[in-house]
């Protein structure tokens, strides 16, 4: 039996009881005693719906655990790449990393905008940014080196790539976005989980964080002028980053090309340095 097969009178009684319970439960202790008597059919429908909701919540919580594990897998891969660069090239391209799991309210809102119901199946099917890993690099060229090394790994499947560094958004936002699938091994199954990876420089992250804070301020005077000023700040940051990169490249160009012995001695001198 479906919910629309329950009589209007029973539905009205249930609704009144729920509304009364919501407003008076803190005052009255006999709410359950005043629950309307239901036909067996109505009680069965409500019981079945309650089981469905409870089961979906359990599945959703398990799905969030799986996304969390997928973020750990991605983060570990970047940590390994950073350690390799440290040992091989005596530099760390990654400055810092962070992870984030999309809030449930944001997931519900995004599915609604897509015209989809909130179910664990729809979360996996229609959303690619539930789990996110943000990788912060010092220089723009580090972003591309790390990203290329990452997506070339044979267990990473690239689903989508959006390069907002080469093609910034109108407001000045810059970052490299990758949506990938990574296998995660659990006790009894292997699951391919989608994760969004954002790679940006320290300066890009600084600008994006401040812009995000300002964007959600309400009733800001001269809104259009502020948007223009933020875009100008983004352009200035880009120019400064490019200048810093050219300085680094100029310094590297004037360094003597190391011999094989020099490289070996350099690696030996760093032999006992902790690899993070």
C-alpha positions as CSV (number, residue, x, y, z in Angstrom):
1,X,0.0,0.0,0.0
2,X,1.2,3.5,-0.8
3,X,0.8,6.6,1.4
4,X,-1.9,8.0,-1.0
5,X,-4.0,5.0,-0.2
6,X,-4.4,6.0,3.5
7,X,-7.6,8.0,4.2
8,X,-7.4,11.7,4.3
9,X,-8.8,11.6,7.9
10,X,-6.0,9.4,9.1
11,X,-3.4,11.6,7.4
12,X,-4.9,14.7,9.0
13,X,-4.8,13.1,12.4
14,X,-1.2,12.1,12.0
15,X,-0.2,15.5,10.8
16,X,-2.0,17.2,13.8
17,X,-0.3,14.8,16.2
18,X,3.1,15.5,14.7
19,X,2.6,19.3,14.9
20,X,1.3,19.1,18.5
21,X,4.3,16.9,19.5
22,X,6.8,19.3,17.9
23,X,5.4,22.3,19.9
24,X,4.5,20.6,23.2
25,X,6.8,17.7,23.8
26,X,9.0,19.7,26.2
27,X,5.9,20.5,28.3
28,X,3.7,17.4,28.1
29,X,4.9,13.9,28.9
30,X,1.9,12.1,27.4
31,X,2.5,12.9,23.8
32,X,2.7,9.2,22.9
33,X,-0.5,8.5,24.8
34,X,-2.3,11.0,22.6
35,X,-1.1,9.5,19.3
36,X,-4.1,8.8,17.0
37,X,-5.3,5.3,16.5
38,X,-4.3,4.1,13.1
39,X,-5.6,1.4,10.9
40,X,-3.3,-1.6,10.3
41,X,-2.7,-0.4,6.7
42,X,-1.7,3.1,7.8
43,X,0.6,1.8,10.6
44,X,2.3,-0.6,8.1
45,X,2.9,2.1,5.6
46,X,4.4,4.4,8.2
47,X,6.5,1.6,9.6
48,X,7.8,0.7,6.0
49,X,8.6,4.3,5.3
50,X,10.4,4.7,8.6
51,X,12.6,1.6,7.8
52,X,13.3,3.0,4.3
53,X,14.5,6.3,5.8
54,X,16.6,4.6,8.5
55,X,18.2,2.3,5.9
56,X,19.0,5.3,3.7
57,X,20.6,7.2,6.6
58,X,22.8,4.2,7.4
59,X,23.8,3.8,3.8
60,X,24.5,7.5,3.5
61,X,26.7,7.4,6.6
62,X,28.7,4.5,5.2
63,X,29.1,6.4,1.9
64,X,30.5,9.4,3.7
65,X,33.0,7.0,5.4
66,X,34.0,5.7,2.0
67,X,34.5,9.2,0.7
68,X,36.7,10.0,3.7
69,X,38.9,6.9,3.0
70,X,39.2,8.0,-0.7
71,X,40.5,11.4,0.4
72,X,43.1,9.6,2.5
73,X,44.2,7.6,-0.5
74,X,44.6,10.7,-2.6
75,X,46.4,12.6,0.1
76,X,48.8,9.7,0.5
77,X,49.6,9.7,-3.2
78,X,50.5,13.4,-3.1
79,X,52.6,12.9,0.0
80,X,54.6,10.2,-1.8
81,X,55.2,12.5,-4.8
82,X,56.3,15.3,-2.5
83,X,58.7,12.9,-0.7
84,X,60.1,11.7,-4.0
85,X,60.7,15.3,-5.2
86,X,62.4,16.0,-1.9
87,X,64.9,13.2,-2.3
88,X,65.5,13.4,-6.0
89,X,65.5,17.1,-6.5
90,X,66.1,18.6,-3.0
91,X,62.8,20.6,-3.1
92,X,59.3,20.1,-2.0
93,X,56.7,21.3,-4.5
94,X,53.8,20.9,-2.1
95,X,53.5,23.5,0.6
96,X,50.5,22.1,2.4
97,X,47.3,20.0,1.9
98,X,43.8,19.9,3.3
99,X,40.7,17.8,2.8
100,X,37.0,18.5,3.1
101,X,33.8,16.5,3.0
102,X,30.8,18.4,1.6
103,X,28.2,19.2,4.3
104,X,24.9,17.2,4.1
105,X,22.9,20.4,3.7
106,X,25.0,21.4,0.7
107,X,24.7,17.9,-0.8
108,X,20.9,18.1,-0.5
109,X,20.8,21.6,-2.0
110,X,23.0,20.6,-5.0
111,X,20.9,17.5,-5.7
112,X,17.8,19.6,-5.6
113,X,19.2,22.1,-8.1
114,X,19.8,19.1,-10.4
115,X,16.3,17.9,-9.9
116,X,17.4,14.8,-8.0
117,X,16.2,13.2,-4.8
118,X,18.5,12.9,-1.8
119,X,19.6,9.3,-1.9
120,X,23.1,7.6,-1.5
121,X,22.8,6.4,-5.1
122,X,22.2,9.9,-6.5
123,X,25.0,11.3,-4.4
124,X,27.4,9.0,-6.1
125,X,25.9,9.3,-9.6
126,X,25.4,13.1,-9.9
127,X,28.0,14.7,-7.6
128,X,31.7,14.7,-8.2
129,X,32.8,17.1,-5.5
130,X,31.5,15.5,-2.3
131,X,35.1,14.7,-1.3
132,X,37.8,17.2,-1.9
133,X,41.6,17.4,-1.5
134,X,43.3,20.8,-1.8
135,X,47.0,20.8,-2.7
136,X,48.9,24.1,-2.2
137,X,52.1,24.6,-4.2
138,X,54.7,27.4,-4.1
139,X,54.9,27.9,-7.9
140,X,52.6,27.5,-10.9
141,X,54.9,25.1,-12.7
142,X,54.9,22.9,-9.6
143,X,51.1,22.5,-9.9
144,X,51.4,21.1,-13.4
145,X,54.3,18.8,-12.6
146,X,52.6,17.3,-9.6
147,X,49.2,17.1,-11.4
148,X,50.7,15.3,-14.4
149,X,52.6,12.8,-12.2
150,X,49.4,12.2,-10.2
151,X,47.0,11.5,-13.2
152,X,49.6,9.3,-14.9
153,X,49.3,6.7,-12.1
154,X,47.6,3.6,-13.5
155,X,45.0,3.4,-10.7
156,X,43.8,7.0,-11.2
157,X,41.0,7.6,-13.7
158,X,40.7,11.3,-14.8
159,X,37.0,12.2,-15.2
160,X,37.2,15.9,-15.7
161,X,39.9,18.6,-15.8
162,X,39.2,22.3,-15.5
163,X,42.2,24.6,-15.8
164,X,41.2,28.0,-14.2
165,X,44.9,29.0,-14.2
166,X,45.2,29.1,-18.0
167,X,41.6,30.3,-18.2
168,X,40.7,32.2,-15.0
169,X,37.1,32.8,-14.0
170,X,35.7,36.3,-14.6
171,X,36.1,37.3,-11.0
172,X,39.8,36.4,-11.1
173,X,39.6,32.9,-9.5
174,X,42.5,30.7,-10.5
175,X,43.1,27.0,-9.7
176,X,43.5,23.6,-11.4
177,X,40.5,21.3,-10.8
178,X,40.7,17.5,-11.3
179,X,37.8,15.1,-10.7
180,X,39.2,11.6,-10.5
181,X,38.3,8.1,-9.5
182,X,40.5,6.2,-7.1
183,X,40.0,2.6,-6.0
184,X,39.6,2.1,-2.2
185,X,39.9,-1.4,-0.7
186,X,37.6,-2.3,2.2
187,X,37.2,-5.5,4.1
188,X,34.9,-7.2,1.6
189,X,34.9,-5.0,-1.5
190,X,36.8,-2.6,-3.7
191,X,35.0,0.7,-4.6
192,X,35.9,3.3,-7.2
193,X,35.3,6.7,-5.4
194,X,35.2,10.1,-7.0
195,X,37.3,12.9,-5.5
196,X,37.8,16.5,-6.6
197,X,41.4,17.7,-6.4
198,X,42.1,21.4,-6.4
199,X,45.7,22.5,-7.0
200,X,46.7,26.1,-6.5
201,X,49.6,28.3,-5.3
202,X,49.8,29.9,-1.9
203,X,48.8,33.3,-3.4
204,X,45.8,31.8,-5.3
205,X,44.6,30.2,-2.1
206,X,45.0,33.4,-0.1
207,X,43.0,35.3,-2.7
208,X,40.3,32.6,-3.0
209,X,39.9,32.4,0.8
210,X,39.4,36.1,1.2
211,X,37.1,36.4,-1.8
212,X,35.0,33.5,-0.5
213,X,34.6,35.3,2.9
214,X,33.7,38.6,1.2
215,X,31.3,37.1,-1.2
216,X,29.0,35.9,1.5
217,X,28.8,39.2,3.4
218,X,25.3,40.7,3.0
219,X,24.3,44.2,2.0
220,X,27.8,45.4,1.1
221,X,27.9,49.0,-0.2
222,X,29.4,49.6,-3.7
223,X,29.2,45.8,-4.4
224,X,30.2,46.3,-8.1
225,X,33.3,48.3,-7.2
226,X,34.4,45.7,-4.7
227,X,34.1,43.0,-7.3
228,X,36.2,45.1,-9.7
229,X,38.8,45.7,-7.0
230,X,39.0,41.9,-6.2
231,X,39.6,41.2,-9.8
232,X,42.4,43.8,-9.8
233,X,43.9,42.1,-6.8
234,X,43.8,38.7,-8.6
235,X,45.6,40.3,-11.6
236,X,48.3,41.8,-9.3
237,X,48.8,38.5,-7.5
238,X,49.2,36.7,-10.9
239,X,51.8,39.3,-12.0
240,X,53.7,38.9,-8.7
241,X,53.6,35.1,-9.1
242,X,54.9,35.2,-12.6
243,X,57.7,37.6,-11.6
244,X,58.8,35.3,-8.7
245,X,58.8,32.3,-11.0
246,X,61.0,34.1,-13.5
247,X,63.4,35.1,-10.8
248,X,63.6,31.5,-9.6
249,X,64.2,30.3,-13.2
250,X,66.9,32.9,-13.7
251,X,68.7,31.9,-10.6
252,X,68.5,28.2,-11.6
253,X,69.8,29.0,-15.1
254,X,73.0,30.6,-13.7
255,X,73.7,27.7,-11.4
256,X,76.5,25.4,-12.5
257,X,75.2,22.2,-14.0
258,X,76.0,19.6,-11.4
259,X,78.1,16.6,-12.3
260,X,77.1,13.1,-11.4
261,X,79.6,13.2,-8.5
262,X,78.0,16.5,-7.3
263,X,74.6,15.0,-7.4
264,X,75.7,11.9,-5.5
265,X,77.4,14.0,-2.8
266,X,74.3,16.2,-2.4
267,X,72.2,13.2,-1.9
268,X,74.6,11.7,0.6
269,X,74.7,15.0,2.5
270,X,70.9,14.7,2.8
271,X,71.0,11.0,3.6
272,X,69.8,11.3,7.2
273,X,67.3,14.1,6.7
274,X,63.8,13.0,7.7
275,X,61.6,12.3,4.7
276,X,58.1,13.7,5.3
